Amino acid sequence: MTVMAQHMSQMSVEEFEELAAHVAKRFDAVRLEFINGRVGIKGMTDGNHSEVIRWLQECFLMAGSGLWLYGGGELGLRVERYRKGRALPDAVLAPRGTFAGKGDWADTEGVVMTVEVTSYDTDTHRRDREEKPAGYADAGIPYYLLIDRDDCSVTLYSDPVPDEGYRSAVKKAFGAKLSLPEPLGIELDTEELKQYAE
């Protein structure tokens, strides 16, 4: 292990936040995350990734649930037990105004659901299918929606338990309908997602 890698694995949350702020000021296209004690890079998304988030925003807007889908991967959340992690979800569902005055890394109070859309990079499996769901469950976020472009599926995780993860998962193939329970209270028709899988 290099000295740099060893220091990164022993980094405190405060050191990470200082590093993340510096990187964000210096490089527009790079944002850092700190999950499970590891520093990761939130890379640029492709056009289809952005269209998936636009589709989901449209679904919630049309449903009139009173919840807003904050998208774009710019909203940082304090996740994991005791808020030791820092994640940049692709989207966050919460009541309007939840993040006013919260700064770069907000607590998860009021967050109803986080959303991740898989990217075609080498650490998608570890990040989106393992580390982030564990961190979101530890933080007590009621729902996690994974839109997986690798296997063309959507999975809604629910019933979070700290140190265990989500106890329930409902997975549907692109093209199927996925019912999201209250307080989400909508049915997602995922047919449109087929065109964003490539």
C-alpha positions in Angstrom: 0.0 0.0 0.0 1.4 3.4 -0.9 1.7 6.1 1.7 -1.0 8.1 -0.1 -3.4 5.1 -0.1 -2.6 4.4 3.5 -3.4 8.0 4.5 -6.6 8.0 2.5 -7.8 4.8 4.3 -7.2 6.4 7.7 -8.7 9.8 6.7 -11.1 11.4 9.2 -14.5 12.9 8.0 -13.2 16.4 8.7 -10.1 15.8 6.5 -12.3 14.3 3.8 -14.6 17.4 3.8 -11.6 19.7 3.5 -10.2 17.7 0.6 -13.6 17.5 -1.1 -14.1 21.2 -0.8 -10.7 21.9 -2.3 -11.3 19.4 -5.2 -14.7 20.9 -6.0 -13.2 24.4 -6.2 -10.3 23.3 -8.3 -12.0 20.9 -10.7 -15.5 21.5 -12.0 -16.2 17.9 -13.2 -14.9 16.0 -10.1 -16.7 15.5 -6.9 -15.6 13.2 -4.1 -17.5 10.7 -1.8 -16.5 9.0 1.4 -18.3 5.8 2.0 -17.3 2.9 4.2 -14.0 4.7 5.0 -13.0 4.9 1.3 -12.7 8.0 -0.9 -14.3 7.6 -4.3 -14.8 9.9 -7.3 -18.2 10.8 -8.5 -17.5 10.9 -12.2 -19.2 12.7 -15.1 -22.5 11.1 -16.2 -23.5 10.4 -19.8 -26.6 11.8 -21.6 -28.7 8.6 -21.0 -27.9 8.8 -17.3 -29.3 12.3 -17.3 -32.4 11.3 -19.2 -33.1 8.6 -16.6 -33.1 11.3 -13.9 -35.2 13.6 -16.0 -37.7 10.7 -16.5 -37.9 10.1 -12.8 -38.3 13.8 -12.0 -41.2 13.9 -14.5 -42.8 10.9 -12.9 -42.9 12.4 -9.4 -43.9 15.9 -10.7 -46.9 14.4 -12.6 -47.9 12.3 -9.5 -48.3 15.4 -7.4 -47.0 13.7 -4.3 -45.7 16.9 -2.7 -42.2 15.5 -2.7 -39.4 16.9 -4.9 -36.7 14.8 -6.7 -33.5 16.7 -6.3 -31.2 15.4 -9.1 -27.8 15.9 -10.6 -25.6 14.3 -8.1 -24.7 17.6 -6.5 -26.5 17.2 -3.2 -24.2 15.6 -0.5 -25.6 13.5 2.3 -24.2 12.4 5.6 -24.7 8.7 5.6 -23.6 5.5 7.4 -24.1 5.0 11.1 -23.1 8.1 13.1 -22.8 10.1 9.9 -19.3 9.0 9.1 -19.9 8.7 5.4 -20.5 11.3 2.7 -22.4 10.3 -0.4 -23.5 12.1 -3.6 -26.7 10.3 -4.7 -27.8 10.7 -8.3 -31.1 11.9 -6.9 -32.8 12.5 -3.5 -36.6 12.5 -2.9 -37.6 14.8 -0.1 -40.2 17.5 0.7 -39.4 20.9 -0.9 -37.2 23.0 1.3 -35.6 20.1 3.1 -32.1 21.2 2.2 -32.4 24.9 2.6 -29.4 26.3 4.6 -27.9 22.8 5.0 -24.5 23.4 3.3 -22.5 20.9 1.3 -23.3 17.8 3.4 -26.8 17.5 4.7 -28.3 15.2 7.3 -30.7 12.6 6.0 -33.7 13.9 8.1 -36.6 14.3 5.8 -35.1 12.2 3.0 -37.7 9.7 1.8 -35.6 8.0 -0.9 -32.2 8.0 -2.6 -31.7 7.1 -6.2 -28.7 5.7 -8.0 -28.4 5.1 -11.8 -25.6 2.7 -12.6 -22.7 4.0 -14.8 -20.5 2.0 -17.0 -17.4 2.1 -14.9 -15.3 -0.4 -13.0 -16.6 0.3 -9.5 -20.3 0.5 -10.2 -21.0 -2.9 -8.6 -19.2 -2.1 -5.3 -20.5 1.5 -5.1 -24.1 1.3 -6.2 -25.0 -2.2 -5.3 -23.1 -2.7 -2.1 -21.6 0.4 -0.3 -24.3 3.0 -1.0 -27.3 0.8 -0.1 -25.5 -0.1 3.2 -24.8 3.5 3.9 -28.3 4.7 3.1 -29.8 2.0 5.3 -27.5 2.9 8.1 -28.7 6.5 7.8 -32.3 5.3 8.1 -33.4 6.4 4.6 -36.7 4.5 4.1 -36.2 3.7 0.4 -33.4 3.3 -2.1 -34.1 3.0 -5.8 -31.5 1.4 -8.0 -31.9 1.9 -11.7 -29.5 -0.7 -13.1 -28.6 -0.1 -16.7 -26.3 -3.2 -16.8 -29.1 -5.7 -16.3 -32.0 -3.4 -17.4 -33.8 -3.5 -14.0 -35.2 -1.2 -11.3 -35.0 -2.3 -7.7 -36.8 -0.7 -4.8 -35.1 -1.4 -1.4 -37.0 -0.8 1.8 -37.1 -1.6 5.5 -33.7 -0.3 6.5 -31.9 -1.7 9.5 -28.6 -0.2 10.7 -25.6 -2.6 10.3 -27.8 -5.0 8.3 -28.9 -3.0 5.2 -32.3 -3.1 3.6 -34.4 -6.1 4.5 -36.7 -5.9 1.5 -36.2 -5.5 -2.2 -38.5 -5.6 -5.2 -36.9 -5.9 -8.6 -38.5 -5.5 -12.0 -37.2 -5.6 -15.5 -37.3 -2.4 -17.7 -40.7 -2.3 -19.3 -42.5 -3.6 -16.2 -44.5 -1.4 -13.7 -43.1 -0.9 -10.2 -45.4 0.3 -7.5 -43.8 2.6 -4.9 -45.7 2.5 -1.6 -46.8 5.5 0.5 -45.6 8.1 1.1 -44.2 7.7 -2.5 -47.6 6.5 -3.7 -46.9 6.2 -7.4 -46.5 3.5 -10.0 -43.5 3.7 -12.3 -44.0 2.5 -15.8 -40.4 1.7 -16.7 -41.0 1.2 -20.5 -39.1 4.4 -21.3 -36.0 3.2 -19.6 -35.3 0.6 -22.3 -34.1 3.4 -24.6 -31.5 4.6 -22.0 -29.9 1.3 -21.3 -27.2 1.6 -23.9 
